[in-house]
Amino acid sequence: MCGPSLCRRAQRGQAMTEYVVVVAAGIILLLAIVAGSSSSTVQQMIVALKNFWTNYSYLISLP
């Protein structure tokens, strides 16, 4: 049996490990090359945001 402070510390360590695993998996997915494409997910996101901003600024400039 563990005392209250020891159990809390063990749970805190487990949560930190889970957090690191999830963040690392997210970063790998973002930087991975998408099948059938020569650009990463981040590059595709940047292109999509540039296109959105171009269209948005054109829409605002209309009378």
C-alpha contacts under 8 A as a table, 3 or more apart, distances in Angstrom:
res1	aa1	res2	aa2	distance
2	C	6	L	5.97
2	C	7	C	5.96
3	G	6	L	5.33
3	G	7	C	6.22
4	P	7	C	5.34
4	P	8	R	6.25
5	S	8	R	5.19
5	S	9	R	6.22
6	L	9	R	5.19
6	L	10	A	6.29
7	C	10	A	5.15
7	C	11	Q	6.24
8	R	11	Q	5.13
8	R	12	R	6.10
9	R	12	R	5.02
9	R	13	G	6.25
10	A	13	G	5.15
10	A	14	Q	6.34
11	Q	14	Q	5.06
11	Q	15	A	6.23
12	R	15	A	5.17
12	R	16	M	6.27
13	G	16	M	5.15
13	G	17	T	6.26
14	Q	17	T	5.11
14	Q	18	E	6.23
15	A	18	E	5.11
15	A	19	Y	6.11
16	M	19	Y	5.02
16	M	20	V	6.20
17	T	20	V	5.18
17	T	21	V	6.23
18	E	21	V	5.14
18	E	22	V	6.18
19	Y	22	V	5.24
19	Y	23	V	6.10
20	V	23	V	5.19
20	V	24	A	5.99
21	V	24	A	5.19
21	V	25	A	6.15
22	V	25	A	5.14
22	V	26	G	6.19
23	V	26	G	5.03
23	V	27	I	6.22
24	A	27	I	5.16
24	A	28	I	6.20
25	A	28	I	5.12
25	A	29	L	6.18
26	G	29	L	5.12
26	G	30	L	6.20
27	I	30	L	5.09
27	I	31	L	6.20
28	I	31	L	5.27
28	I	32	A	5.88
29	L	32	A	5.21
29	L	41	T	7.85
30	L	40	S	7.12
30	L	41	T	5.38
30	L	42	V	6.00
31	L	40	S	5.71
31	L	41	T	6.25
31	L	42	V	6.49
32	A	40	S	5.68
32	A	41	T	6.81
33	I	37	S	6.97
33	I	38	S	6.69
33	I	39	S	5.87
33	I	40	S	4.40
33	I	41	T	6.76
34	V	37	S	5.48
34	V	38	S	7.29
34	V	39	S	6.90
34	V	40	S	6.03
34	V	41	T	6.73
37	S	40	S	7.82
39	S	43	Q	6.00
39	S	44	Q	6.63
40	S	43	Q	5.25
40	S	44	Q	6.33
41	T	44	Q	5.07
41	T	45	M	6.13
42	V	45	M	5.01
42	V	46	I	6.25
43	Q	46	I	5.12
43	Q	47	V	6.31
44	Q	47	V	5.17
44	Q	48	A	6.18
45	M	48	A	5.07
45	M	49	L	6.17
46	I	49	L	5.16
46	I	50	K	6.19
47	V	50	K	5.13
47	V	51	N	6.20
48	A	51	N	5.14
48	A	52	F	6.10
49	L	52	F	4.96
49	L	53	W	6.06
50	K	53	W	5.14
50	K	54	T	6.13
51	N	54	T	5.12
51	N	55	N	6.24
52	F	55	N	5.26
52	F	56	Y	5.95
53	W	56	Y	4.93
53	W	57	S	5.98
54	T	57	S	5.37
54	T	58	Y	6.24
55	N	58	Y	5.10
55	N	59	L	6.17
56	Y	59	L	5.07
56	Y	60	I	6.29
57	S	60	I	5.10
57	S	61	S	6.22
58	Y	61	S	5.15
58	Y	62	L	6.63
59	L	62	L	5.50
60	I	63	P	7.93
